[in-house]
Amino acid sequence: MFDIHQELFEDGEWSDAAVRDYREGLFAAFCESPEGQACREHLGHLGWTHTFLDLAMGYVGAIPPRMSRQQFNEVLFDLIPRKVSTDADSAVAIVTELRAFWEFLDREYHLPHAAAFAASLDRKAENRLKRELSNPANFGMAKSLFTMGKELGFDMTTQEGLEEFQIHYNSALASMPPVLPRDVDDDEDEFDPCFESNSLVPRRSANLPPPPRTAAQRRALNQARQKQLQAIKRRRR
């Protein structure tokens, strides 16, 4: 049985190696458990538990045996929406897998709060997480760009798709008029509502032209991408 109560401190600080081994070991134990196997059969794969543990340990400094309700909610409803680039529809899979994970912790380790955490991962939690995942206010620059690229039809799960979107995005920005500061006495808003506050990341993909659809446009985009990659390689030499 995985030692869920093991010590992770070294010289008064968390040991990176111990934290990594703890996260990987606990996730592996869950994957091999009846709850994990049933969840994998239902969802097709597992992985959200690993993400949850990574964020909990890396940002909140908590492991399951000593996790408070406040820390649990912070990871689920704040950190995952802000740090993870995924669709709002992923809320169902996230909640489903985490419910199975906490049921596993309740059965295997009898953690006093595990049953309550598992019970809270219900339809209400799914709806709340879905709202947070779709709220642009939670998007950092990386997540905003990821979401925008996906909305435009680029495959943001592959390196090629990421590179194609990057070229398309940079070309679109170059063709946009500069954003000039406005007079505070102006009757209009003090910022362009099409852009995120304090950034040059458009809030909506509608601010960018659609990606190339014809074969000629795709060839031109690929040629531009190859030139950029060659330029990057030359700079690295």
Residue frames as a rotation matrix with the C-alpha (Angstrom) as fourth column:
MET 1
0.575 0.818 0.000 0.00
0.818 -0.575 0.000 0.00
0.000 0.000 -1.000 0.00
PHE 2
-0.068 -0.571 0.818 1.24
0.477 -0.739 -0.476 3.47
0.876 0.358 0.323 -0.86
ASP 3
-0.302 -0.119 -0.946 2.29
0.942 -0.191 -0.277 5.44
-0.148 -0.974 0.170 2.24
ILE 4
0.257 0.530 0.808 0.00
0.676 -0.696 0.241 8.46
0.690 0.485 -0.537 2.01
HIS 5
0.986 0.128 -0.106 1.31
0.162 -0.601 0.782 9.94
0.036 -0.789 -0.614 5.27
GLN 6
0.310 -0.951 -0.014 5.00
0.948 0.310 -0.072 9.91
0.073 0.009 0.997 4.34
GLU 7
0.388 -0.284 -0.877 7.26
0.342 -0.839 0.424 12.84
-0.856 -0.465 -0.228 5.17
LEU 8
0.651 -0.082 0.755 8.01
0.744 -0.130 -0.655 15.19
0.152 0.988 -0.023 2.28
PHE 9
0.951 -0.283 0.123 10.21
-0.301 -0.937 0.177 17.73
0.066 -0.206 -0.976 4.07
GLU 10
0.439 -0.893 -0.098 13.98
0.864 0.449 -0.228 17.92
0.247 0.016 0.969 3.85
ASP 11
-0.670 -0.716 -0.194 15.89
0.737 -0.614 -0.282 20.51
0.083 -0.332 0.940 5.89
GLY 12
-0.509 0.539 -0.672 12.63
0.283 -0.632 -0.721 22.30
-0.813 -0.557 0.169 6.67
GLU 13
-0.286 0.403 -0.869 11.49
-0.832 -0.555 0.017 22.54
-0.476 0.728 0.494 3.03
TRP 14
0.726 0.592 0.350 9.58
-0.296 0.728 -0.619 20.30
-0.621 0.346 0.703 0.69
SER 15
-0.439 -0.853 0.282 11.88
-0.123 0.369 0.921 18.00
-0.890 0.370 -0.267 -1.24
ASP 16
-0.076 0.400 -0.913 11.19
-0.959 -0.281 -0.044 18.27
-0.274 0.872 0.405 -4.98
ALA 17
-0.707 -0.258 -0.658 12.10
-0.492 0.848 0.197 14.62
0.508 0.463 -0.727 -5.47
ALA 18
-0.924 0.382 0.000 9.87
0.243 0.589 -0.771 13.50
-0.294 -0.712 -0.637 -2.59
VAL 19
-0.232 0.866 -0.444 6.96
-0.461 -0.500 -0.733 15.59
-0.856 0.034 0.515 -3.87
ARG 20
-0.221 0.088 -0.971 7.34
-0.965 0.124 0.230 14.13
0.141 0.988 0.058 -7.34
ASP 21
-0.889 -0.159 -0.429 7.54
-0.135 0.987 -0.085 10.56
0.437 -0.017 -0.899 -6.04
TYR 22
-0.743 0.669 0.006 4.51
0.089 0.108 -0.990 11.16
-0.663 -0.735 -0.139 -3.80
ARG 23
-0.084 0.737 -0.671 2.40
-0.779 -0.469 -0.417 12.54
-0.622 0.487 0.613 -6.65
GLU 24
-0.296 -0.089 -0.951 3.37
-0.847 0.485 0.218 9.80
0.442 0.870 -0.219 -9.07
GLY 25
-0.970 -0.143 -0.199 3.03
-0.042 0.897 -0.441 7.05
0.241 -0.419 -0.875 -6.47
LEU 26
-0.583 0.812 0.020 -0.41
-0.076 -0.030 -0.997 8.11
-0.809 -0.582 0.079 -5.23
PHE 27
0.018 0.584 -0.812 -1.70
-0.938 -0.273 -0.216 8.56
-0.347 0.765 0.542 -8.77
ALA 28
-0.565 -0.288 -0.773 -0.41
-0.602 0.785 0.147 5.09
0.564 0.548 -0.617 -9.72
ALA 29
-0.971 0.233 0.058 -2.10
0.109 0.640 -0.761 3.59
-0.214 -0.732 -0.647 -6.65
PHE 30
-0.219 0.936 -0.275 -5.38
-0.462 -0.348 -0.816 5.22
-0.860 -0.052 0.508 -7.67
CYS 31
-0.114 0.143 -0.983 -5.06
-0.990 0.061 0.124 3.98
0.077 0.988 0.134 -11.25
GLU 32
-0.759 -0.271 -0.592 -4.60
-0.285 0.956 -0.071 0.41
0.585 0.115 -0.803 -10.00
SER 33
-0.839 0.473 0.270 -7.50
-0.230 0.143 -0.963 0.61
-0.494 -0.869 -0.011 -7.53
PRO 34
-0.459 0.763 0.456 -11.02
0.840 0.540 -0.057 -0.69
-0.289 0.357 -0.888 -8.27
GLU 35
0.427 0.631 -0.648 -12.26
0.393 -0.775 -0.495 2.91
-0.814 -0.043 -0.579 -8.26
GLY 36
-0.175 -0.592 -0.787 -9.58
-0.519 -0.624 0.585 4.02
-0.837 0.511 -0.197 -10.70
GLN 37
-0.929 -0.182 0.322 -10.11
0.128 0.660 0.740 1.08
-0.348 0.729 -0.590 -13.05
ALA 38
-0.094 0.971 0.218 -13.87
0.901 0.177 -0.397 1.61
-0.424 0.159 -0.891 -13.11
CYS 39
0.430 0.213 -0.877 -13.38
0.032 -0.975 -0.221 5.31
-0.902 0.067 -0.426 -13.77
ARG 40
-0.582 -0.705 -0.404 -10.94
-0.443 -0.141 0.885 4.64
-0.681 0.695 -0.230 -16.59
GLU 41
-0.750 0.374 0.546 -13.39
0.605 0.722 0.337 2.22
-0.268 0.583 -0.767 -18.17
HIS 42
0.288 0.935 -0.207 -16.10
0.782 -0.355 -0.512 4.89
-0.552 -0.015 -0.834 -17.94
LEU 43
0.598 -0.082 -0.798 -14.06
-0.186 -0.982 -0.039 7.89
-0.780 0.172 -0.602 -19.13
GLY 44
0.953 -0.290 0.083 -11.56
0.178 0.318 -0.931 6.12
0.244 0.903 0.355 -21.38
HIS 45
-0.038 -0.997 0.066 -8.51
0.438 -0.076 -0.896 7.54
0.898 -0.005 0.439 -19.58
LEU 46
0.721 0.160 -0.674 -7.29
0.688 -0.272 0.672 9.01
-0.076 -0.949 -0.307 -16.30
GLY 47
-0.209 -0.867 0.453 -5.23
0.811 -0.413 -0.415 12.13
0.546 0.281 0.789 -15.68
TRP 48
0.286 0.398 0.871 -7.22
-0.051 -0.902 0.429 14.80
0.957 -0.167 -0.238 -13.87
THR 49
0.955 -0.004 -0.297 -6.21
0.291 0.223 0.930 13.36
0.063 -0.975 0.214 -10.50
HIS 50
0.059 -0.998 0.022 -2.55
0.998 0.060 0.028 13.86
-0.029 0.020 0.999 -11.44
THR 51
-0.262 -0.083 0.962 -3.32
0.404 -0.914 0.031 17.48
0.876 0.397 0.273 -12.38
PHE 52
0.729 0.618 0.294 -5.20
-0.050 -0.380 0.923 18.02
0.683 -0.688 -0.246 -9.13
LEU 53
0.755 -0.498 -0.426 -2.32
0.629 0.367 0.686 16.66
-0.185 -0.786 0.590 -7.05
ASP 54
-0.191 -0.869 0.456 0.23
0.937 -0.300 -0.178 18.68
0.292 0.394 0.872 -8.98
LEU 55
-0.068 0.252 0.965 -1.65
0.086 -0.962 0.258 21.94
0.994 0.101 0.043 -8.40
ALA 56
0.885 0.465 -0.037 -2.47
0.050 -0.016 0.999 21.12
0.463 -0.885 -0.038 -4.78
MET 57
0.576 -0.732 -0.365 1.13
0.766 0.328 0.552 20.39
-0.285 -0.598 0.750 -3.89
GLY 58
-0.288 -0.782 0.553 2.73
0.928 -0.371 -0.042 23.01
0.238 0.501 0.832 -6.10
TYR 59
-0.394 0.209 0.895 0.46
0.125 -0.952 0.278 26.00
0.910 0.222 0.349 -5.39
VAL 60
0.552 0.715 0.428 -1.41
-0.386 -0.236 0.892 25.27
0.739 -0.658 0.146 -2.17
GLY 61
-0.499 -0.838 0.222 1.17
-0.653 0.195 -0.732 23.14
0.570 -0.510 -0.645 -0.38
ALA 62
0.002 0.604 0.797 -1.34
-0.903 0.343 -0.258 20.47
-0.429 -0.719 0.547 0.62
ILE 63
-0.876 -0.154 -0.456 -1.51
-0.329 0.884 0.333 16.71
0.352 0.442 -0.825 0.34
PRO 64
-0.166 0.945 -0.282 -4.79
-0.139 0.260 0.955 14.75
0.976 0.198 0.089 0.63
PRO 65
-0.115 0.189 -0.975 -4.46
0.841 0.541 0.006 13.67
0.529 -0.819 -0.222 4.31
ARG 66
-0.419 -0.123 -0.899 -4.05
0.740 -0.621 -0.260 17.29
-0.526 -0.774 0.352 5.45
MET 67
-0.852 0.140 0.504 -6.17
0.324 -0.614 0.719 19.09
0.410 0.777 0.478 2.85
SER 68
-0.674 0.643 -0.364 -8.82
0.124 -0.387 -0.914 21.50
-0.728 -0.661 0.181 4.12
ARG 69
0.231 0.855 0.464 -12.12
0.806 0.099 -0.583 22.24
-0.545 0.508 -0.667 2.42
GLN 70
0.698 -0.011 -0.716 -10.82
-0.199 -0.964 -0.179 25.69
-0.688 0.267 -0.675 1.50
GLN 71
-0.372 -0.907 -0.197 -7.73
-0.560 0.050 0.827 24.22
-0.740 0.418 -0.527 -0.17
PHE 72
-0.490 0.293 0.821 -9.83
0.566 0.823 0.044 21.60
-0.663 0.486 -0.569 -1.95
ASN 73
0.597 0.800 0.054 -12.13
0.598 -0.400 -0.694 24.30
-0.534 0.447 -0.718 -3.37
GLU 74
0.397 -0.518 -0.757 -9.21
-0.469 -0.824 0.318 26.52
-0.789 0.229 -0.570 -4.31
VAL 75
-0.682 -0.686 0.256 -7.60
-0.170 0.488 0.856 23.82
-0.712 0.540 -0.450 -6.42
LEU 76
-0.411 0.583 0.701 -10.84
0.769 0.635 -0.077 22.69
-0.490 0.508 -0.709 -8.06
PHE 77
0.522 0.827 0.211 -12.62
0.827 -0.429 -0.365 25.98
-0.211 0.365 -0.907 -8.70
ASP 78
0.804 -0.284 -0.522 -9.75
-0.240 -0.959 0.153 28.46
-0.544 0.002 -0.839 -8.91
LEU 79
-0.141 -0.989 -0.047 -6.45
-0.489 0.028 0.872 26.87
-0.861 0.146 -0.488 -9.92
ILE 80
-0.361 0.030 0.932 -7.77
0.601 0.772 0.208 24.39
-0.713 0.635 -0.296 -12.50
PRO 81
0.698 0.649 0.304 -9.80
0.650 -0.395 -0.650 27.05
-0.302 0.651 -0.697 -14.37
ARG 82
0.822 -0.387 -0.417 -6.83
-0.393 -0.916 0.076 29.48
-0.412 0.102 -0.906 -14.31
LYS 83
-0.059 -0.994 0.092 -3.93
-0.688 0.108 0.717 27.11
-0.723 -0.021 -0.691 -14.93
VAL 84
-0.501 -0.093 0.860 -5.32
0.290 0.919 0.268 24.35
-0.816 0.384 -0.433 -17.16
SER 85
-0.578 0.270 -0.770 -6.14
-0.766 -0.504 0.398 24.90
-0.281 0.820 0.498 -20.84
THR 86
-0.911 0.364 0.194 -9.26
0.395 0.904 0.161 22.80
-0.117 0.224 -0.968 -21.38
ASP 87
-0.554 0.784 0.278 -12.85
-0.053 -0.367 0.929 23.17
0.831 0.500 0.246 -22.50
ALA 88
-0.437 0.524 0.731 -15.70
-0.898 -0.300 -0.322 23.85
0.051 -0.797 0.602 -20.11
ASP 89
0.534 0.679 -0.504 -17.12
-0.674 0.701 0.231 20.48
0.510 0.217 0.832 -21.18
SER 90
-0.282 -0.731 -0.621 -14.20
-0.054 0.659 -0.750 18.84
0.958 -0.178 -0.226 -19.35
ALA 91
-0.377 0.153 0.913 -15.91
-0.879 -0.371 -0.300 19.71
0.293 -0.916 0.275 -16.07
VAL 92
0.700 0.714 0.025 -17.88
-0.693 0.670 0.266 16.45
0.174 -0.204 0.964 -16.10
ALA 93
0.557 -0.565 -0.609 -14.77
0.203 0.804 -0.559 14.30
0.805 0.188 0.563 -16.56
ILE 94
-0.456 -0.763 0.459 -12.81
-0.263 -0.377 -0.888 16.27
0.850 -0.525 -0.029 -13.95
VAL 95
-0.125 0.495 0.860 -15.51
-0.986 -0.160 -0.052 15.95
0.112 -0.854 0.508 -11.30
THR 96
0.823 0.471 -0.318 -16.18
-0.468 0.879 0.093 12.30
0.323 0.072 0.944 -12.14
GLU 97
0.257 -0.808 -0.531 -12.54
0.236 0.585 -0.776 11.28
0.937 0.074 0.341 -11.83
LEU 98
-0.607 -0.513 0.607 -11.91
-0.413 -0.448 -0.793 13.30
0.678 -0.732 0.060 -8.67
ARG 99
0.312 0.773 0.553 -15.01
-0.939 0.160 0.306 11.78
0.148 -0.614 0.775 -7.07
ALA 100
0.843 -0.063 -0.534 -13.60
-0.003 0.992 -0.123 8.31
0.538 0.106 0.837 -7.77
PHE 101
-0.164 -0.986 0.014 -10.22
0.091 -0.029 -0.995 9.42
0.982 -0.162 0.094 -6.38
TRP 102
-0.501 -0.002 0.866 -11.66
-0.775 -0.444 -0.450 10.61
0.385 -0.896 0.220 -3.08
GLU 103
0.702 0.708 0.082 -13.82
-0.691 0.649 0.320 7.49
0.173 -0.281 0.944 -2.82
PHE 104
0.476 -0.650 -0.593 -10.60
0.227 0.742 -0.631 5.51
0.850 0.166 0.501 -3.20
LEU 105
-0.543 -0.710 0.449 -8.96
-0.221 -0.395 -0.892 7.58
0.810 -0.583 0.057 -0.44
ASP 106
0.045 0.657 0.752 -11.98
-0.979 -0.122 0.165 6.99
0.200 -0.744 0.638 1.81
ARG 107
0.896 0.367 -0.250 -11.99
-0.340 0.929 0.145 3.22
0.285 -0.045 0.957 1.30
GLU 108
0.461 -0.797 -0.391 -8.25
0.369 0.573 -0.732 2.62
0.807 0.194 0.558 1.26
TYR 109
-0.573 -0.817 0.067 -6.99
0.363 -0.326 -0.873 5.12
0.735 -0.476 0.483 3.83
HIS 110
0.190 0.769 -0.611 -10.11
0.940 0.038 0.339 6.10
0.284 -0.639 -0.715 5.80
LEU 111
-0.863 -0.449 0.232 -9.28
0.390 -0.883 -0.259 9.80
0.321 -0.133 0.938 5.62
PRO 112
-0.542 0.688 -0.483 -11.84
0.611 -0.071 -0.788 11.60
-0.577 -0.722 -0.382 7.81
HIS 113
-0.164 0.468 -0.868 -12.74
-0.344 -0.852 -0.394 14.19
-0.925 0.234 0.301 5.17
ALA 114
-0.942 -0.331 -0.052 -12.53
-0.159 0.305 0.939 12.00
-0.295 0.893 -0.340 2.05
ALA 115
-0.505 0.818 0.275 -16.18
0.844 0.534 -0.039 10.88
-0.179 0.213 -0.961 2.06
ALA 116
0.294 0.619 -0.729 -17.41
0.438 -0.765 -0.472 14.46
-0.849 -0.180 -0.496 2.42
PHE 117
-0.393 -0.506 -0.768 -15.16
-0.481 -0.598 0.641 15.65
-0.783 0.622 -0.008 -0.43
ALA 118
-0.966 0.042 0.256 -16.37
0.219 0.660 0.718 12.80
-0.139 0.750 -0.647 -2.64
ALA 119
-0.167 0.986 -0.013 -20.02
0.907 0.149 -0.393 13.56
-0.386 -0.077 -0.919 -1.86
SER 120
0.165 0.206 -0.965 -19.53
0.059 -0.978 -0.198 17.24
-0.985 -0.024 -0.173 -2.75
LEU 121
-0.792 -0.488 -0.367 -18.38
-0.352 -0.126 0.928 16.31
-0.498 0.864 -0.072 -6.24
ASP 122
-0.203 0.856 0.476 -21.89
0.577 0.497 -0.648 16.20
-0.791 0.143 -0.595 -7.63
ARG 123
0.123 0.350 0.929 -23.86
0.980 -0.193 -0.057 17.84
0.160 0.917 -0.367 -10.45
LYS 124
0.958 0.216 -0.188 -23.72
0.258 -0.936 0.241 21.19
-0.124 -0.280 -0.952 -8.65
ALA 125
0.239 -0.952 -0.190 -19.91
0.023 -0.190 0.981 20.97
-0.971 -0.239 -0.024 -8.60
GLU 126
-0.272 -0.278 0.921 -19.90
0.874 0.329 0.358 20.12
-0.403 0.902 0.153 -12.31
ASN 127
0.565 0.589 0.577 -21.99
0.777 -0.616 -0.132 23.18
0.278 0.523 -0.806 -13.13
ARG 128
0.881 -0.283 -0.378 -19.86
-0.005 -0.806 0.592 25.46
-0.473 -0.520 -0.711 -10.98
LEU 129
-0.091 -0.978 0.190 -16.64
0.243 0.163 0.956 24.18
-0.966 0.133 0.223 -12.52
LYS 130
-0.042 0.150 0.988 -18.09
0.993 0.114 0.025 24.52
-0.109 0.982 -0.154 -16.01
ARG 131
0.910 0.397 0.121 -18.88
0.403 -0.915 -0.035 28.19
0.097 0.080 -0.992 -15.31
GLU 132
0.599 -0.746 -0.291 -15.36
-0.172 -0.475 0.863 28.82
-0.782 -0.467 -0.413 -14.02
LEU 133
-0.221 -0.709 0.670 -13.74
0.556 0.473 0.683 27.06
-0.801 0.524 0.290 -16.97
SER 134
0.036 0.325 0.945 -15.72
0.983 -0.183 0.025 29.19
0.181 0.928 -0.326 -19.43
ASN 135
0.862 0.271 -0.428 -15.18
0.400 -0.882 0.249 32.49
-0.310 -0.386 -0.869 -17.58
PRO 136
0.537 -0.693 0.482 -12.64
0.461 -0.238 -0.855 34.63
0.707 0.681 0.192 -19.54
ALA 137
0.679 -0.273 0.682 -11.73
-0.606 -0.733 0.309 36.41
0.415 -0.623 -0.663 -16.31
ASN 138
0.754 -0.383 0.533 -9.92
-0.212 0.627 0.750 33.21
-0.622 -0.679 0.391 -15.28
PHE 139
0.823 -0.410 0.393 -7.83
0.563 0.498 -0.659 33.04
0.074 0.764 0.641 -18.44
GLY 140
0.210 -0.851 -0.481 -4.16
0.058 -0.480 0.875 33.95
-0.976 -0.211 -0.052 -18.35
MET 141
0.046 -0.238 -0.970 -2.33
-0.876 -0.477 0.076 34.77
-0.480 0.846 -0.231 -21.57
ALA 142
-0.885 -0.463 -0.057 -1.44
-0.435 0.774 0.460 31.15
-0.168 0.432 -0.886 -22.35
LYS 143
-0.564 0.740 0.367 -4.97
0.509 0.661 -0.552 29.88
-0.651 -0.125 -0.749 -21.77
SER 144
0.262 0.653 -0.711 -6.48
-0.232 -0.672 -0.703 32.79
-0.937 0.349 -0.025 -23.72
LEU 145
-0.276 -0.452 -0.848 -4.31
-0.928 -0.104 0.357 31.97
-0.249 0.886 -0.391 -26.72
PHE 146
-0.965 -0.060 0.255 -5.05
-0.031 0.993 0.116 28.25
-0.260 0.104 -0.960 -26.42
THR 147
-0.196 0.977 0.085 -8.80
0.440 0.165 -0.883 28.89
-0.876 -0.136 -0.463 -26.32
MET 148
0.242 0.256 -0.936 -8.64
-0.570 -0.743 -0.350 31.36
-0.785 0.618 -0.034 -29.18
GLY 149
-0.643 -0.577 -0.503 -6.70
-0.747 0.328 0.579 28.96
-0.169 0.748 -0.642 -31.39
LYS 150
-0.851 0.375 0.368 -9.14
0.322 0.926 -0.198 26.16
-0.415 -0.050 -0.909 -30.72
GLU 151
0.103 0.941 -0.324 -12.12
0.179 -0.337 -0.924 28.41
-0.979 0.037 -0.203 -31.51
LEU 152
0.127 -0.134 -0.983 -10.49
-0.832 -0.554 -0.032 29.30
-0.540 0.822 -0.182 -34.83
GLY 153
0.912 0.363 -0.190 -10.15
-0.408 0.758 -0.510 25.64
-0.041 0.542 0.839 -35.75
PHE 154
0.026 -0.962 -0.272 -6.45
-0.752 0.160 -0.639 25.01
0.659 0.221 -0.719 -35.10
ASP 155
0.698 0.095 -0.710 -5.44
0.255 0.893 0.371 21.72
0.669 -0.440 0.599 -33.51
MET 156
0.404 -0.528 0.747 -3.88
-0.732 -0.676 -0.082 23.09
0.548 -0.514 -0.660 -30.32
THR 157
0.827 -0.100 0.554 -2.99
-0.344 0.689 0.638 19.60
-0.445 -0.718 0.535 -29.08
THR 158
0.632 -0.641 0.436 -0.19
0.767 0.595 -0.238 19.18
-0.107 0.485 0.868 -31.65
GLN 159
-0.153 -0.795 -0.588 3.07
0.488 -0.577 0.654 21.08
-0.859 -0.187 0.476 -32.15
GLU 160
-0.764 -0.103 0.637 2.19
0.643 -0.216 0.735 21.70
0.062 0.971 0.231 -35.80
GLY 161
0.228 0.940 0.254 -1.18
0.821 -0.326 0.468 23.16
0.523 0.102 -0.846 -34.87
LEU 162
0.540 -0.104 -0.835 0.40
0.640 -0.594 0.488 25.40
-0.547 -0.798 -0.254 -32.22
GLU 163
-0.538 -0.829 -0.153 2.97
0.475 -0.448 0.757 26.68
-0.696 0.334 0.635 -34.70
GLU 164
-0.541 0.411 0.733 0.35
0.741 -0.179 0.648 27.34
0.398 0.894 -0.208 -37.37
PHE 165
0.588 0.788 -0.182 -1.77
0.774 -0.482 0.412 29.29
0.237 -0.383 -0.893 -34.91
GLN 166
0.182 -0.605 -0.775 1.26
0.595 -0.560 0.577 31.27
-0.783 -0.566 0.258 -33.73
ILE 167
-0.814 -0.487 0.316 2.02
0.527 -0.391 0.755 32.38
-0.244 0.781 0.575 -37.28
HIS 168
-0.167 0.850 0.499 -1.63
0.757 -0.214 0.617 33.21
0.631 0.481 -0.608 -37.95
TYR 169
0.621 0.410 -0.668 -1.88
0.775 -0.449 0.445 35.15
-0.117 -0.794 -0.596 -34.68
ASN 170
-0.187 -0.793 -0.580 1.34
0.544 -0.575 0.611 37.11
-0.818 -0.201 0.539 -35.23
SER 171
-0.798 -0.069 0.599 0.32
0.589 -0.301 0.750 37.98
0.129 0.951 0.280 -38.78
ALA 172
0.206 0.962 0.181 -3.09
0.799 -0.272 0.537 39.16
0.565 0.034 -0.824 -37.59
LEU 173
0.486 -0.079 -0.871 -1.56
0.705 -0.554 0.443 41.32
-0.517 -0.829 -0.213 -34.84
ALA 174
-0.583 -0.807 -0.091 0.82
0.562 -0.482 0.672 42.91
-0.586 0.341 0.735 -37.33
SER 175
-0.656 0.389 0.647 -2.11
0.572 -0.303 0.762 43.93
0.493 0.870 -0.024 -39.52
MET 176
0.363 0.821 -0.441 -4.10
0.919 -0.239 0.313 45.47
0.152 -0.519 -0.841 -36.64
PRO 177
0.341 -0.216 0.915 -3.96
0.014 -0.972 -0.235 49.22
0.940 0.093 -0.328 -35.99
PRO 178
-0.698 -0.664 -0.270 -1.94
0.293 0.079 -0.953 50.15
0.654 -0.744 0.140 -32.89
VAL 179
0.400 0.786 -0.471 -3.82
0.788 -0.032 0.615 50.47
0.469 -0.617 -0.632 -29.61
LEU 180
-0.436 -0.555 0.709 -3.26
0.197 -0.827 -0.526 54.06
0.878 -0.090 0.470 -28.47
PRO 181
-0.699 0.190 -0.690 -3.80
0.702 -0.003 -0.712 55.35
-0.137 -0.982 -0.132 -24.94
ARG 182
0.020 0.818 0.575 -7.00
0.689 -0.428 0.585 57.30
0.724 0.384 -0.573 -24.51
ASP 183
-0.670 -0.150 0.727 -7.64
-0.263 -0.868 -0.422 60.55
0.695 -0.474 0.541 -22.74
VAL 184
-0.849 0.333 -0.410 -9.22
0.528 0.515 -0.675 59.91
-0.014 -0.789 -0.614 -19.36
ASP 185
-0.583 0.660 -0.474 -11.71
-0.271 -0.707 -0.653 62.68
-0.766 -0.252 0.591 -20.15
ASP 186
-0.851 0.262 -0.455 -12.87
-0.416 0.192 0.889 60.85
0.321 0.946 -0.054 -23.25
ASP 187
-0.007 0.943 0.332 -16.52
-0.993 0.031 -0.110 59.84
-0.114 -0.331 0.937 -23.13
GLU 188
0.442 0.143 -0.886 -15.56
-0.474 0.876 -0.095 56.37
0.762 0.461 0.455 -24.37
ASP 189
0.981 -0.121 -0.148 -14.29
0.191 0.653 0.733 53.53
0.008 -0.747 0.664 -22.24
GLU 190
0.558 -0.829 -0.012 -10.73
-0.720 -0.492 0.490 53.80
-0.412 -0.265 -0.872 -20.96
PHE 191
-0.558 -0.750 0.355 -9.74
-0.421 0.624 0.658 50.56
-0.715 0.218 -0.664 -22.68
ASP 192
-0.406 0.364 -0.838 -10.60
-0.842 0.208 0.498 48.60
0.356 0.908 0.222 -25.76
PRO 193
0.225 0.572 0.789 -13.16
-0.843 0.520 -0.137 45.96
-0.489 -0.634 0.599 -24.69
CYS 194
0.849 0.067 -0.524 -11.84
-0.405 0.720 -0.564 43.63
0.339 0.691 0.638 -27.36
PHE 195
-0.021 -0.949 -0.315 -8.59
-0.139 0.315 -0.939 43.23
0.990 0.024 -0.138 -25.47
GLU 196
0.440 0.059 -0.896 -7.69
0.787 0.455 0.416 41.77
0.433 -0.888 0.154 -22.10
SER 197
0.977 -0.105 0.186 -6.76
-0.184 -0.857 0.481 44.33
0.109 -0.504 -0.857 -19.47
ASN 198
0.430 -0.895 0.115 -3.00
-0.696 -0.247 0.674 45.02
-0.575 -0.370 -0.730 -19.41
SER 199
-0.293 -0.558 0.776 -2.28
0.208 0.755 0.622 42.70
-0.933 0.344 -0.106 -22.34
LEU 200
-0.466 0.102 -0.879 -2.46
-0.821 -0.420 0.387 42.49
-0.329 0.902 0.279 -26.09
VAL 201
-0.972 0.153 0.181 -4.44
0.188 0.962 0.199 39.26
-0.143 0.228 -0.963 -26.08
PRO 202
-0.553 0.833 -0.018 -7.84
-0.625 -0.401 0.670 39.63
0.551 0.382 0.742 -27.77
ARG 203
-0.489 0.449 0.748 -10.67
-0.669 0.357 -0.652 38.32
-0.560 -0.819 0.126 -25.61
ARG 204
0.479 0.763 0.434 -12.56
-0.195 0.574 -0.795 36.81
-0.856 0.296 0.423 -28.49
SER 205
-0.375 -0.619 0.690 -11.36
0.521 0.475 0.709 34.94
-0.766 0.626 0.144 -31.53
ALA 206
0.578 0.667 0.470 -13.70
0.779 -0.280 -0.561 37.15
-0.242 0.691 -0.681 -33.55
ASN 207
0.695 -0.379 -0.611 -10.99
-0.251 -0.924 0.287 39.81
-0.674 -0.046 -0.737 -33.37
LEU 208
-0.473 -0.880 0.040 -8.79
-0.337 0.223 0.915 37.68
-0.814 0.420 -0.402 -35.61
PRO 209
-0.011 0.440 -0.898 -9.48
-0.998 0.051 0.037 36.73
0.062 0.897 0.438 -39.21
PRO 210
0.832 0.365 0.418 -10.45
-0.408 0.913 0.017 33.11
-0.376 -0.185 0.908 -39.79
PRO 211
-0.112 -0.916 0.385 -7.67
-0.225 0.401 0.888 30.61
-0.968 0.013 -0.251 -40.47
PRO 212
-0.538 -0.156 -0.828 -6.82
-0.826 -0.096 0.555 29.67
-0.166 0.983 -0.078 -44.06
ARG 213
0.233 0.736 0.635 -9.33
-0.421 0.665 -0.617 27.34
-0.877 -0.123 0.465 -45.67
THR 214
0.902 0.112 -0.417 -8.20
-0.432 0.250 -0.867 26.93
0.007 0.962 0.274 -49.26
ALA 215
0.744 -0.660 0.109 -5.29
0.655 0.752 0.076 24.74
-0.132 0.015 0.991 -50.33
ALA 216
0.226 -0.674 0.703 -3.37
0.497 -0.541 -0.679 27.77
0.838 0.503 0.213 -51.58
GLN 217
0.507 0.018 0.862 -3.80
-0.572 -0.740 0.353 29.56
0.645 -0.672 -0.365 -48.27
ARG 218
0.954 -0.152 0.258 -2.66
-0.112 0.620 0.777 26.51
-0.278 -0.770 0.575 -46.33
ARG 219
0.528 -0.808 0.261 0.41
0.813 0.392 -0.431 26.16
0.246 0.440 0.864 -48.55
ALA 220
0.211 -0.424 0.881 1.28
0.021 -0.899 -0.437 29.80
0.977 0.110 -0.181 -47.97
LEU 221
0.738 0.113 0.665 0.87
-0.635 -0.215 0.742 29.34
0.227 -0.970 -0.087 -44.22
ASN 222
0.894 -0.430 0.129 3.08
0.356 0.853 0.382 26.23
-0.274 -0.296 0.915 -44.26
GLN 223
0.326 -0.801 0.502 5.74
0.681 -0.169 -0.712 28.07
0.655 0.575 0.490 -46.24
ALA 224
0.325 -0.153 0.933 5.67
-0.443 -0.897 0.007 30.92
0.836 -0.416 -0.359 -43.74
ARG 225
0.917 0.051 0.396 5.92
-0.384 0.380 0.842 28.44
-0.108 -0.924 0.368 -40.90
GLN 226
0.711 -0.694 0.112 8.93
0.702 0.695 -0.153 26.72
0.028 0.187 0.982 -42.48
LYS 227
0.182 -0.643 0.744 10.68
0.279 -0.692 -0.666 30.07
0.943 0.329 0.053 -42.93
GLN 228
0.531 0.060 0.845 10.10
-0.690 -0.548 0.472 30.94
0.492 -0.834 -0.249 -39.29
LEU 229
0.964 -0.173 0.202 11.37
0.011 0.786 0.618 27.56
-0.265 -0.593 0.760 -38.13
GLN 230
0.475 -0.831 0.289 14.48
0.769 0.233 -0.595 27.92
0.427 0.505 0.750 -40.28
ALA 231
0.218 -0.357 0.908 15.08
-0.194 -0.928 -0.318 31.38
0.956 -0.107 -0.272 -38.84
ILE 232
0.803 0.125 0.583 14.76
-0.591 0.048 0.805 29.98
0.072 -0.991 0.112 -35.31
LYS 233
0.857 -0.506 0.096 17.26
0.491 0.859 0.146 27.21
-0.157 -0.078 0.985 -36.10
ARG 234
0.280 -0.782 0.556 19.75
0.518 -0.365 -0.774 29.72
0.808 0.505 0.303 -37.53
ARG 235
0.378 -0.087 0.922 19.52
-0.569 -0.807 0.157 31.85
0.731 -0.583 -0.355 -34.38
ARG 236
0.928 0.044 0.370 20.18
-0.338 0.519 0.785 28.80
-0.157 -0.854 0.496 -32.18
ARG 237
0.713 -0.701 -0.014 23.42
0.572 0.593 -0.567 27.93
0.406 0.396 0.824 -33.99
